[in-house]
Amino acid sequence: MHSLFDNQAQAKTTDRSPPLEAATDLAAEAFLRIRDIFFERQGVPKPYVIRDKKDTPDDPLDEMIAARLAETLAPGMAASKATGPLITPDMALYRPGLCDGVPAAAISSDLRRAVGIEVKRLKPTRNSDMARMSGMDFNSTPPCGTARIYTMADQPIDIRSFYLFVFECGDGSDQRQVTMMTLCDGNILNEDYNLYLATTGTRTKQIGLGTYRDGANRVRPMMIFANPFTADVLFGKVSLVHCRGDLEREFPTLFNLGRVSRTRHDGTISHFFVYRHVNDVPLGDNGFGEVLDPFRTPDRRAETAQRGRFKIDVKPRY
């Protein structure tokens, strides 16, 4: 888990926080700043160079985004990145002056006070298609619109959580570019916070396995949820998916293109809104209205597939 006030060397704060009534939505602030990292006007990608990955959990893209966010903070904001691999979310954007001294419950659903951001990077397949169109791997942490983080005193804080999906391409050189991007409210992926807590909490390993009883089974979950780029209204675009439909009042550079809705298992509907920077919206584009359940949902079976079969060309008698 991620500590909100993890390391003052990582958390750059500028001046004092504004009063709550004057504070802006941090998810929208993050979207506009991250968009400027990767795109010019009209959504033209900016090439960039980052260091190579050191190991599987390590991701230099997270580091770059967190560092660039910290460089562009407005007064009263702070940005911190996770202090190590396998910690979620990857970074947090927050206003210390609006978090200090207030009840933890006041922070949990207020996007003006704090927001967590988890980065999910996708790359082209050998055929130049996008991988994971049937579902994204979220490893041992299911996506959720709420994330649990901690203070330096190890006190839990629940904050709103967003997910940054980027499609990164390269030409074989050191240069790379993001060609599409979506920062989406985690609730459009999953609202079940009990599932999140049950999966990220402690688990019981199976131990004493095997002939010599020195084997163990970590019983580690591997979570698969929707890939937002399977929605036509998001594929190939630079978008913010948010629970609010009135962000233009705070951010004149945001354009509301329409509403994306998803059907919950009980038949009720969750609504979200798709925004783009006004410079990324072609003249005459009035949006798409509303789409229902746009994410690709493949048929799934409860049983796992059998491991691959190794074959040799012999014909024994049975």
C-alpha positions as CSV (number, residue, x, y, z in Angstrom):
1,M,0.0,0.0,0.0
2,H,1.0,3.6,-0.6
3,S,1.7,6.2,2.1
4,L,0.1,9.5,1.3
5,F,3.0,11.4,3.0
6,D,5.6,8.8,2.0
7,N,8.7,10.9,1.5
8,Q,9.1,14.7,1.6
9,A,11.9,14.4,-0.9
10,Q,9.3,13.0,-3.4
11,A,6.4,15.1,-2.3
12,K,6.8,18.6,-3.8
13,T,4.4,21.1,-2.3
14,T,3.9,24.6,-3.5
15,D,2.7,27.2,-1.1
16,R,-0.5,26.9,1.0
17,S,-3.7,25.1,-0.1
18,P,-6.6,27.2,-1.3
19,P,-9.9,27.2,0.8
20,L,-11.9,24.1,0.1
21,E,-14.6,26.0,-1.8
22,A,-12.0,27.3,-4.2
23,A,-10.1,24.0,-4.7
24,T,-10.4,22.3,-8.1
25,D,-10.9,18.6,-8.9
26,L,-7.5,16.9,-8.7
27,A,-8.3,14.2,-11.3
28,A,-9.1,16.8,-13.9
29,E,-5.9,18.7,-12.9
30,A,-3.9,15.5,-13.3
31,F,-5.4,14.8,-16.7
32,L,-4.6,18.2,-18.2
33,R,-1.0,18.0,-16.9
34,I,-0.4,14.5,-18.1
35,R,-1.9,15.3,-21.5
36,D,0.6,18.1,-21.8
37,I,3.4,15.6,-21.0
38,F,2.6,13.4,-24.0
39,F,0.7,15.5,-26.5
40,E,0.9,18.7,-28.5
41,R,-2.2,20.6,-29.8
42,Q,-4.8,18.5,-31.5
43,G,-3.5,15.4,-29.8
44,V,-0.2,15.1,-31.7
45,P,2.1,12.8,-29.7
46,K,5.4,14.2,-28.3
47,P,8.4,11.8,-28.6
48,Y,10.2,11.1,-25.3
49,V,13.1,9.1,-24.0
50,I,13.0,7.2,-20.7
51,R,15.4,4.7,-19.1
52,D,15.0,0.9,-19.6
53,K,13.1,-1.2,-17.2
54,K,15.3,-2.8,-14.5
55,D,13.0,-5.7,-13.6
56,T,9.4,-6.8,-14.0
57,P,7.7,-4.7,-11.4
58,D,9.8,-1.7,-12.1
59,D,8.3,0.9,-14.5
60,P,10.2,4.0,-15.4
61,L,7.1,5.5,-17.0
62,D,5.4,5.9,-13.6
63,E,8.5,7.7,-12.3
64,M,8.6,10.1,-15.3
65,I,4.9,11.0,-14.9
66,A,5.1,11.5,-11.2
67,A,8.2,13.7,-11.6
68,R,6.7,15.8,-14.4
69,L,3.5,16.2,-12.4
70,A,5.5,17.5,-9.4
71,E,7.2,20.1,-11.7
72,T,3.9,21.6,-12.7
73,L,2.0,21.8,-9.5
74,A,-0.3,24.7,-8.7
75,P,-0.1,26.3,-5.2
76,G,-1.1,24.0,-2.4
77,M,-0.7,20.7,-4.3
78,A,1.7,17.8,-3.7
79,A,2.6,14.8,-5.7
80,S,4.2,11.6,-4.4
81,K,5.1,8.4,-6.1
82,A,5.0,4.9,-4.6
83,T,8.1,4.1,-2.6
84,G,8.8,0.8,-4.2
85,P,7.5,-1.9,-6.7
86,L,4.3,-3.8,-6.1
87,I,2.8,-0.8,-4.2
88,T,-0.5,0.7,-5.4
89,P,-1.4,3.2,-6.5
90,D,1.6,4.3,-8.4
91,M,1.3,7.9,-7.3
92,A,-1.0,10.3,-5.4
93,L,-1.9,13.9,-6.0
94,Y,-3.1,15.8,-2.9
95,R,-3.5,19.0,-1.1
96,P,-1.8,18.6,2.4
97,G,-3.6,21.8,3.7
98,L,-6.9,20.2,3.0
99,C,-6.0,16.8,4.4
100,D,-4.2,17.7,7.6
101,G,-6.4,17.9,10.7
102,V,-9.6,16.8,9.0
103,P,-11.5,13.5,9.6
104,A,-10.2,10.7,7.3
105,A,-13.8,10.3,6.1
106,A,-13.7,13.8,4.7
107,I,-10.8,12.8,2.4
108,S,-12.2,9.5,1.2
109,S,-14.6,10.8,-1.5
110,D,-13.4,14.3,-2.0
111,L,-11.5,14.7,-5.3
112,R,-10.4,18.2,-4.2
113,R,-8.3,16.8,-1.4
114,A,-6.6,13.6,-2.7
115,V,-6.6,11.2,-5.6
116,G,-4.6,8.1,-6.4
117,I,-3.4,7.3,-9.9
118,E,-2.4,3.8,-11.1
119,V,-0.6,3.6,-14.5
120,K,-1.4,0.8,-16.9
121,R,0.8,0.7,-20.0
122,L,-0.1,-1.2,-23.1
123,K,2.1,-1.9,-26.1
124,P,1.6,-3.1,-29.7
125,T,1.7,-6.8,-30.5
126,R,3.9,-8.1,-33.3
127,N,1.1,-7.4,-35.7
128,S,0.9,-3.8,-34.4
129,D,-2.4,-4.5,-32.7
130,M,-3.1,-3.6,-29.1
131,A,-2.5,-6.4,-26.6
132,R,-5.0,-7.3,-23.9
133,M,-8.2,-6.3,-25.7
134,S,-10.0,-9.2,-24.0
135,G,-9.1,-7.9,-20.6
136,M,-6.3,-6.1,-18.6
137,D,-4.2,-7.9,-16.1
138,F,-4.3,-6.1,-12.8
139,N,-2.2,-8.7,-11.0
140,S,-3.0,-9.1,-7.3
141,T,-4.9,-5.8,-6.9
142,P,-8.4,-5.5,-8.5
143,P,-9.1,-2.0,-9.9
144,C,-11.5,0.0,-7.8
145,G,-12.7,3.6,-7.5
146,T,-11.4,3.7,-3.9
147,A,-7.8,2.9,-2.8
148,R,-6.5,2.4,0.7
149,I,-3.3,4.2,1.5
150,Y,-1.5,5.2,4.7
151,T,-0.1,8.1,6.6
152,M,3.5,8.0,7.9
153,A,2.0,6.9,11.2
154,D,0.5,3.9,9.4
155,Q,-3.0,5.1,9.8
156,P,-5.3,4.1,6.9
157,I,-6.9,6.6,4.5
158,D,-9.3,5.7,1.8
159,I,-9.0,8.0,-1.2
160,R,-10.6,8.1,-4.7
161,S,-8.7,6.2,-7.3
162,F,-8.2,6.8,-11.0
163,Y,-6.4,4.6,-13.7
164,L,-4.2,6.0,-16.4
165,F,-4.2,3.8,-19.5
166,V,-1.6,4.6,-22.1
167,F,-0.7,3.0,-25.4
168,E,3.0,3.4,-25.9
169,C,4.7,2.8,-29.3
170,G,8.4,2.9,-30.4
171,D,10.2,2.8,-33.6
172,G,13.1,0.7,-32.4
173,S,15.2,3.6,-31.3
174,D,15.3,5.1,-27.8
175,Q,12.4,7.4,-28.6
176,R,8.8,6.4,-27.7
177,Q,5.4,8.1,-27.8
178,V,2.0,7.6,-26.4
179,T,-0.6,7.6,-29.2
180,M,-3.8,7.3,-27.0
181,M,-4.5,7.8,-23.4
182,T,-7.4,7.5,-21.0
183,L,-7.5,8.6,-17.3
184,C,-10.6,7.0,-15.9
185,D,-12.5,6.9,-12.7
186,G,-11.7,3.5,-11.1
187,N,-15.4,3.0,-10.5
188,I,-16.1,2.5,-14.2
189,L,-13.9,-0.6,-13.9
190,N,-15.1,-1.8,-10.5
191,E,-17.0,-0.3,-7.5
192,D,-16.7,-3.2,-5.2
193,Y,-14.5,-2.0,-2.4
194,N,-15.1,-5.1,-0.3
195,L,-13.5,-7.2,-3.2
196,Y,-10.6,-4.7,-3.2
197,L,-10.0,-5.0,0.5
198,A,-10.5,-8.8,0.6
199,T,-8.0,-9.3,-2.3
200,T,-5.3,-6.8,-1.1
201,G,-5.4,-8.0,2.6
202,T,-3.5,-10.8,4.1
203,R,-4.0,-14.3,2.8
204,T,-3.2,-17.8,4.1
205,K,-0.5,-19.7,2.1
206,Q,-0.6,-23.4,1.6
207,I,2.7,-24.7,3.2
208,G,4.3,-28.1,3.8
209,L,3.6,-29.2,0.2
210,G,5.4,-31.9,-1.8
211,T,7.4,-35.0,-1.1
212,Y,9.7,-33.2,1.3
213,R,7.1,-30.8,2.7
214,D,9.2,-27.8,1.8
215,G,6.9,-26.5,-0.9
216,A,4.4,-23.7,-0.6
217,N,1.6,-22.3,-2.7
218,R,1.2,-18.5,-2.3
219,V,-2.5,-18.7,-3.5
220,R,-1.9,-15.4,-5.2
221,P,-4.9,-13.9,-7.1
222,M,-4.5,-12.7,-10.7
223,M,-7.2,-10.2,-11.5
224,I,-8.5,-9.5,-15.0
225,F,-10.9,-6.6,-15.7
226,A,-12.0,-4.5,-18.7
227,N,-9.6,-2.6,-21.0
228,P,-11.2,0.9,-21.5
229,F,-9.6,1.1,-25.0
230,T,-12.1,-1.5,-26.1
231,A,-14.7,1.3,-26.1
232,D,-14.9,3.0,-29.5
233,V,-15.4,6.4,-27.9
234,L,-12.0,6.0,-26.1
235,F,-9.9,4.1,-28.6
236,G,-7.4,6.3,-30.4
237,K,-8.3,9.3,-28.3
238,V,-6.9,11.3,-25.3
239,S,-9.8,11.3,-22.8
240,L,-10.8,11.8,-19.1
241,V,-13.6,9.6,-17.8
242,H,-15.1,11.2,-14.7
243,C,-18.1,10.8,-12.5
244,R,-19.0,14.5,-12.8
245,G,-20.8,16.0,-15.7
246,D,-20.0,19.6,-15.0
247,L,-16.2,19.9,-15.0
248,E,-16.3,22.5,-17.8
249,R,-17.4,25.0,-15.1
250,E,-14.0,24.5,-13.3
251,F,-11.9,23.8,-16.4
252,P,-12.9,25.7,-19.6
253,T,-10.3,23.8,-21.5
254,L,-12.3,20.5,-21.0
255,F,-15.1,19.5,-23.5
256,N,-17.8,17.1,-22.4
257,L,-18.4,14.7,-25.3
258,G,-21.0,12.5,-23.7
259,R,-22.0,9.9,-21.1
260,V,-20.7,6.3,-20.8
261,S,-22.9,4.0,-18.7
262,R,-22.3,0.6,-17.3
263,T,-24.9,-1.9,-16.1
264,R,-24.2,-3.3,-12.6
265,H,-24.9,-6.9,-11.8
266,D,-28.1,-5.9,-10.0
267,G,-29.4,-4.2,-13.1
268,T,-28.8,-0.6,-11.9
269,I,-26.7,1.8,-14.1
270,S,-23.5,3.7,-13.3
271,H,-22.9,6.9,-15.3
272,F,-19.6,8.5,-16.2
273,F,-18.7,11.4,-18.5
274,V,-16.0,11.6,-21.2
275,Y,-14.0,14.8,-21.6
276,R,-11.2,15.9,-24.0
277,H,-9.1,19.0,-24.2
278,V,-10.8,21.5,-26.4
279,N,-7.8,21.5,-28.7
280,D,-8.2,17.8,-29.3
281,V,-11.9,18.0,-30.4
282,P,-12.3,18.6,-34.2
283,L,-14.4,21.6,-35.2
284,G,-18.0,20.6,-35.5
285,D,-17.7,17.5,-33.2
286,N,-20.6,17.8,-30.8
287,G,-19.9,14.5,-29.0
288,F,-21.6,11.1,-29.0
289,G,-24.5,11.5,-26.6
290,E,-24.6,8.3,-24.5
291,V,-23.3,4.8,-24.9
292,L,-24.2,1.8,-22.7
293,D,-21.8,-0.9,-21.8
294,P,-19.1,-0.1,-24.4
295,F,-16.3,-2.3,-22.9
296,R,-15.6,-5.6,-24.5
297,T,-16.6,-8.4,-22.1
298,P,-15.5,-11.8,-23.3
299,D,-17.2,-15.0,-22.2
300,R,-15.3,-16.5,-19.3
301,R,-15.2,-20.0,-17.8
302,A,-14.8,-20.7,-14.1
303,E,-12.2,-23.5,-14.7
304,T,-8.7,-22.6,-15.8
305,A,-7.2,-23.9,-19.0
306,Q,-4.9,-27.0,-18.8
307,R,-1.2,-26.3,-19.0
308,G,0.3,-26.6,-22.4
309,R,1.1,-30.2,-23.6
310,F,4.7,-31.1,-24.5
311,K,4.7,-33.7,-27.3
312,I,7.3,-36.0,-28.8
313,D,7.1,-38.4,-31.7
314,V,7.1,-41.8,-30.1
315,K,4.4,-44.6,-30.0
316,P,4.5,-46.6,-26.8
317,R,2.0,-49.4,-26.1
318,Y,-0.7,-48.7,-23.5
